Amino acid sequence: MHIALLLTGNELMTGDTVDTNSAMIAQRLASDGFDVVHKVTVGDSQSLLIEELKQLASRYPVIIVNGGLGPTIDDLTSLVVASLCGLPLVEHPDARKHLDEWCIKRGYTSNQANLKQALLPAGAHVLANPVGSAVGFAVDYDGCTILTTPGVPSELRAMLAGDVITALHKKFPDAKARLIRRLKIFGLGESQVQQRVVDDIPSWPEQVQIGFRAGLPLLELKLEVESDKALPLRAQCEHQLRALFGNYIIGENDETLAEIVVALLKAKGQKLTLAESCTGGAIAAQITSVAGASDVFDAGIVSYSNAIKHRVLDVPTEVLAREGAVSRDVALSMARGALRLSAADFVIAVTGIAGPGGGSDEKPVGTVWIAWGSSDNLKVEKFCYGVARSRFQTMITAVGLDLLRRQLQNIDEVPNYFRGKRP
């Protein structure tokens, strides 16, 4: 059940496009019992692509080709696979029908460039693309099944959930879905988590595979077993991990901090408002990305300048002049101002120095004050996370959401990131 990936595109080789598709493919396939064991990226060269496909086909039963199905001259996948198999390119009726219907729905007229997407190797089996204009296809070459998929992530995701998985199960009828449980952790680093597991759970059972995936901002602990018989053992391991990491486990599987905060607010019938400076509306974006956020989100104010902090949020000018925008009293004033302006019950307010400039000895880049809570229980803390601007904003957004999560769940424990340690 070993699978090879071949990603194609000059933009991947030059770094103009960052490869996230291979991770998507590997994760989706792993849950169904298929292992991606080899990955290679090749530019838009017909000869190099054919050479690579030959080598992979001699070693693996399945190759998934990602990219190169579009309408432009550098989209070579159909031509390359046809040349490899010694087949002519022909207009596939199902591919043409799909393309025509896709264009009609959008008020487009098929042109010669678009019609290129309907040219497939003779005898190829179409893999439906529910989202985009170019279908994928499957062919057999020297005992190896080649599945082609588009490079557009949304199209790839839809195809993986449909015809690609179906084709793989047809190829490997004995494949079984893996029984995976994912725990999401925020506030502890990967090495801290690993060491605690080693120190506190020395006799980890072989039947339960544990995996660590460091991400931004969450760390994932993955527990995997191969059969239903091992589920009680997996549950026992999860119980041990929950006892070990406690409130740092924020959720399960694909849950995000924003989803958890929205759910907690919904359960309480309460609303949130935001006053952001250094995060530039990132917290609001996270909240509003959750379906149903309108039930709990009242308003978000990005008060970047001191003038707006004063005029909109009523931060006193004397406080701004005396302490500067990045200060305890300004964060508290921003929070109180946002609560006064809204009908919300809770608030998160952030003001800081995202960098790379603007820091000082007293307030280095990465300094941020966060205020959160309700009007009768408003808290404020200083935090420093001196990293690249985008990473800073991602982490501070997560810290703000996590602090509110803790308050909504009545967690009094001081989190790790306010103990002089980075998340």
C-alpha positions in Angstrom: 0.0 0.0 0.0 3.0 2.3 -0.5 2.4 5.3 -2.7 4.8 7.7 -4.4 4.0 11.4 -5.0 5.3 13.4 -8.0 4.7 17.1 -7.8 5.3 19.1 -10.9 5.7 22.8 -11.6 8.6 25.3 -12.1 6.9 27.5 -9.4 7.6 24.8 -6.9 11.2 24.5 -7.9 11.8 28.3 -7.7 10.0 28.7 -4.4 7.3 31.0 -5.9 4.8 28.4 -4.6 5.2 26.6 -1.3 4.3 23.0 -1.4 1.4 22.3 1.0 -0.3 19.8 -1.3 2.0 16.9 -0.4 1.1 17.3 3.3 -2.6 17.4 2.4 -2.3 14.2 0.3 -0.2 12.3 2.9 -2.6 13.2 5.8 -5.7 12.3 3.9 -4.4 9.0 2.6 -2.9 8.0 6.0 -6.3 8.1 7.6 -7.5 5.5 5.1 -4.6 3.2 5.6 -2.3 4.3 2.7 1.3 5.3 3.2 3.1 8.0 1.2 6.7 6.7 1.2 8.4 8.7 -1.5 8.0 12.2 -2.7 9.8 14.0 -5.6 9.3 17.4 -7.2 10.2 18.1 -10.8 9.9 21.2 -12.9 8.0 21.6 -16.2 10.3 19.4 -18.3 8.8 16.7 -20.4 11.9 14.5 -20.5 12.6 14.8 -16.7 9.0 14.0 -15.8 9.0 10.9 -18.0 12.3 9.7 -16.6 11.0 10.2 -13.0 7.7 8.4 -13.7 9.6 5.4 -15.1 11.8 5.2 -12.0 8.9 5.5 -9.6 6.7 3.1 -11.6 9.4 0.4 -11.3 9.3 0.7 -7.5 5.8 1.5 -6.4 2.3 0.3 -7.2 0.7 3.7 -7.2 2.0 7.2 -8.2 -0.1 10.3 -7.5 0.9 13.1 -9.9 0.0 16.6 -8.6 -0.1 19.6 -10.9 0.2 20.2 -14.6 -3.5 19.7 -15.6 -4.3 23.3 -16.5 -4.8 25.1 -19.8 -1.4 26.7 -20.2 1.6 25.6 -22.3 3.6 24.6 -19.2 0.9 22.2 -18.0 2.4 19.0 -19.2 0.9 16.1 -17.2 -1.5 14.7 -19.8 1.2 14.9 -22.5 3.9 13.3 -20.3 1.7 10.4 -19.2 0.5 9.8 -22.7 4.1 9.7 -24.0 5.2 7.4 -21.1 2.4 4.9 -21.9 2.8 5.2 -25.7 -0.8 6.5 -26.1 -2.2 9.3 -28.2 -3.9 12.3 -26.6 -7.5 12.4 -27.5 -10.5 14.5 -26.4 -12.2 12.5 -23.7 -16.0 13.0 -23.9 -16.5 13.0 -20.1 -13.7 15.5 -19.7 -15.2 17.7 -22.4 -18.7 17.5 -21.0 -17.3 18.5 -17.5 -15.4 21.4 -19.0 -18.4 22.7 -21.0 -20.7 22.5 -18.0 -18.1 24.2 -15.8 -17.9 27.1 -18.3 -21.7 27.4 -18.7 -22.2 27.7 -15.0 -19.8 30.6 -14.9 -20.9 32.3 -18.0 -17.7 31.5 -19.8 -17.2 30.3 -23.4 -14.7 27.5 -23.9 -11.6 28.6 -25.8 -8.7 26.6 -27.3 -6.7 26.9 -24.1 -9.5 25.6 -22.0 -10.1 22.7 -24.4 -6.6 21.5 -23.8 -7.9 20.2 -20.4 -10.2 17.7 -22.1 -7.2 16.0 -24.0 -6.3 12.9 -22.1 -4.3 9.7 -22.8 -6.5 7.3 -24.9 -8.4 4.9 -22.6 -7.8 7.0 -19.4 -10.3 6.8 -16.6 -11.6 10.2 -15.5 -11.3 11.2 -11.9 -14.0 13.8 -11.2 -13.1 17.3 -10.1 -16.1 18.7 -8.3 -14.6 22.2 -8.0 -12.3 23.1 -11.0 -12.4 22.9 -14.7 -9.7 20.2 -15.2 -10.6 16.6 -14.4 -7.9 14.2 -13.2 -7.4 10.8 -14.7 -6.1 7.3 -14.0 -4.0 5.1 -16.3 -2.0 1.9 -15.7 1.6 1.7 -16.8 3.7 -1.5 -16.4 1.7 -2.6 -13.4 1.7 0.8 -11.7 -1.5 2.9 -11.4 -0.9 6.6 -12.1 -3.5 9.0 -10.7 -3.3 12.6 -11.7 -4.6 15.5 -9.6 -4.8 19.3 -10.0 -2.4 21.6 -8.2 -5.1 24.0 -6.9 -5.5 23.0 -3.2 -9.3 23.3 -3.0 -9.6 21.1 -6.1 -7.1 18.6 -4.8 -8.9 18.4 -1.5 -12.3 17.7 -3.1 -10.8 15.0 -5.4 -9.0 13.3 -2.5 -12.3 12.9 -0.7 -13.9 11.5 -3.9 -12.5 9.5 -6.8 -8.9 9.4 -5.6 -9.7 7.5 -2.4 -12.1 5.3 -4.4 -9.4 4.4 -6.9 -7.0 3.6 -4.1 -9.5 1.3 -2.3 -10.1 -0.4 -5.6 -6.4 -1.0 -6.0 -5.9 -2.0 -2.4 -9.2 -3.6 -1.3 -7.7 -4.8 2.0 -6.8 -1.3 3.2 -8.4 -0.4 6.5 -8.9 3.1 7.9 -6.5 3.9 10.7 -8.0 4.6 14.2 -6.4 7.9 15.0 -7.1 10.3 17.9 -5.6 13.8 17.8 -5.1 16.0 20.8 -4.3 19.7 20.3 -1.9 21.4 22.7 -1.2 25.1 23.1 1.3 26.6 25.5 4.0 23.9 25.6 6.8 23.2 23.1 7.4 20.0 21.3 10.5 19.1 23.4 8.7 19.8 26.6 5.8 17.5 25.6 8.1 14.8 24.4 10.2 14.8 27.6 7.1 14.8 29.9 5.8 11.7 28.0 9.1 9.9 28.4 9.5 10.8 32.1 6.0 10.3 33.3 4.7 7.5 31.1 7.8 5.2 30.7 5.9 2.0 29.9 4.1 3.2 26.7 2.3 0.3 25.1 3.6 -0.8 21.7 0.1 -1.2 20.3 -0.5 2.5 20.5 1.7 4.6 18.2 2.3 8.2 19.4 3.2 10.9 17.0 4.1 14.6 17.5 3.4 17.3 14.9 4.7 20.8 15.7 2.6 23.5 14.0 1.8 27.1 14.4 0.3 27.8 16.8 -0.8 24.3 18.0 1.1 21.2 18.7 -0.6 17.9 17.8 -0.3 14.6 19.7 -1.5 11.7 17.5 -2.6 8.4 19.0 -3.0 5.5 16.5 -4.0 1.9 16.8 -4.6 -0.7 14.1 -7.7 -2.5 15.4 -10.8 -2.0 17.4 -9.4 -4.4 20.0 -6.8 -1.8 20.9 -9.2 1.1 21.4 -9.5 0.6 25.2 -5.7 0.8 25.4 -5.7 4.0 23.3 -8.4 5.4 25.6 -6.1 4.6 28.6 -3.2 6.4 27.0 -5.4 9.4 26.2 -6.5 9.5 29.9 -2.8 9.5 31.0 -2.0 12.3 28.5 -4.9 14.4 29.7 -3.8 14.0 33.3 -0.3 14.9 32.3 -1.0 18.0 30.2 -4.3 19.1 31.7 -5.4 22.5 30.6 -2.8 22.7 27.8 -4.9 20.3 25.8 -7.3 22.7 24.1 -9.3 20.4 21.9 -9.4 17.3 19.8 -8.9 16.3 16.2 -9.4 19.4 13.9 -10.7 21.8 16.6 -9.2 25.3 16.6 -8.9 27.8 19.4 -11.4 30.1 17.7 -13.9 27.3 17.3 -13.6 26.4 21.0 -14.0 30.0 22.1 -17.1 30.5 19.8 -18.6 27.2 21.2 -18.0 28.3 24.8 -19.6 31.7 24.2 -22.6 30.1 22.5 -23.1 27.7 25.4 -23.1 30.7 27.8 -25.3 32.9 25.5 -22.6 35.6 25.7 -20.8 37.8 23.2 -17.2 38.9 22.5 -15.7 42.2 21.4 -12.1 42.9 20.3 -9.7 45.9 20.4 -6.6 45.0 18.4 -3.5 47.0 17.5 -0.4 44.9 16.8 -2.5 41.9 15.5 -4.2 44.0 12.9 -7.5 42.3 13.1 -6.1 38.7 13.1 -8.2 37.7 16.2 -11.4 39.0 14.6 -10.5 37.1 11.4 -10.0 33.9 13.4 -13.3 34.3 15.2 -15.3 35.2 12.0 -13.8 32.2 10.2 -16.0 30.0 12.4 -19.5 29.3 11.1 -22.1 30.8 13.5 -19.7 33.4 14.8 -22.4 36.1 14.3 -24.2 34.7 17.3 -21.3 35.6 19.7 -19.2 38.2 18.0 -20.3 41.8 18.4 -17.5 44.0 17.1 -13.8 44.3 16.4 -11.9 47.5 16.4 -8.4 47.8 14.9 -7.1 50.9 16.6 -3.6 51.1 15.1 -2.9 54.8 15.7 -2.8 56.6 19.0 -5.4 59.0 17.6 -7.9 56.2 17.0 -7.1 54.6 20.4 -8.1 57.9 22.0 -11.0 59.0 19.7 -12.7 55.6 19.3 -11.7 53.7 22.5 -11.3 56.7 24.8 -7.8 55.8 25.8 -6.6 59.0 27.7 -4.1 61.0 25.8 -2.1 61.6 29.0 -1.7 57.8 29.4 -0.6 57.5 25.8 1.9 60.3 26.2 3.2 59.1 29.6 3.4 55.3 29.1 3.3 54.9 25.3 0.8 52.8 23.3 2.4 49.5 24.4 1.6 49.6 28.1 -0.6 48.0 30.8 -2.9 51.0 31.2 -3.4 51.4 27.4 -4.4 47.7 27.1 -6.8 48.0 29.9 -8.3 51.3 28.5 -8.7 49.7 25.1 -10.5 46.7 26.6 -12.8 49.0 28.7 -13.5 51.2 25.7 -14.4 48.2 23.5 -16.8 46.9 26.1 -18.4 50.3 26.5 -19.0 50.6 22.7 -20.5 47.2 22.3 -23.1 44.9 23.8 -20.5 42.3 24.5 -19.8 40.4 27.7 -16.2 39.6 27.1 -13.2 41.4 25.4 -9.7 40.7 24.2 -7.4 43.8 23.7 -3.9 43.7 22.4 -1.2 46.3 21.9 2.4 45.5 21.1 5.4 45.9 18.9 5.3 43.4 16.1 8.6 44.5 14.5 11.0 44.3 12.9 11.4 48.0 13.9 10.0 50.1 16.7 11.6 48.4 19.7 13.7 49.8 22.4 15.8 48.6 25.4 12.7 49.1 27.6 10.2 47.7 25.2 12.0 45.3 22.8 10.4 44.0 19.6 7.9 41.3 20.6 6.6 43.1 23.7 2.8 43.0 24.0 0.2 43.7 26.6 -3.0 41.7 26.5 -6.1 42.5 28.4 -9.0 40.0 28.5 -12.1 39.1 30.4 -15.3 40.9 31.4 -16.0 44.3 32.8 -16.1 43.0 36.4 -13.2 40.6 35.9 -10.7 42.2 33.5 -7.1 40.8 33.5 -4.0 42.1 31.9 -0.5 40.6 31.4 2.7 41.5 29.6 4.2 39.0 27.2 7.3 39.0 25.0 7.7 37.0 21.9 10.5 38.4 19.7 10.2 36.6 16.4 9.3 37.4 12.8 6.3 39.7 12.4 3.9 37.1 10.9 4.8 34.5 13.5 4.4 37.1 16.3 0.9 38.0 15.1 -0.1 34.3 14.8 1.1 33.5 18.3 -0.3 36.6 20.0 -3.7 35.9 18.3 -3.6 32.4 19.8 -2.5 33.6 23.2 -5.4 36.0 23.3 -7.9 33.3 22.4 -6.4 30.8 24.8 -6.5 33.3 27.7 -10.2 33.9 27.1 -10.8 30.1 26.7 -9.2 29.6 30.1 -11.4 32.2 31.7 -14.6 30.9 30.1 -13.7 27.4 31.4 -12.9 28.8 34.9 -9.2 27.8 34.7 -7.2 29.7 37.2 -3.8 28.0 36.5 -1.2 30.5 35.2 -0.2 29.3 31.7 3.3 28.4 30.7 3.7 31.4 28.4 3.4 33.8 31.4 6.2 32.1 33.3 9.0 33.5 31.3 8.9 30.8 28.7 7.9 31.0 25.1 5.0 28.9 23.7 
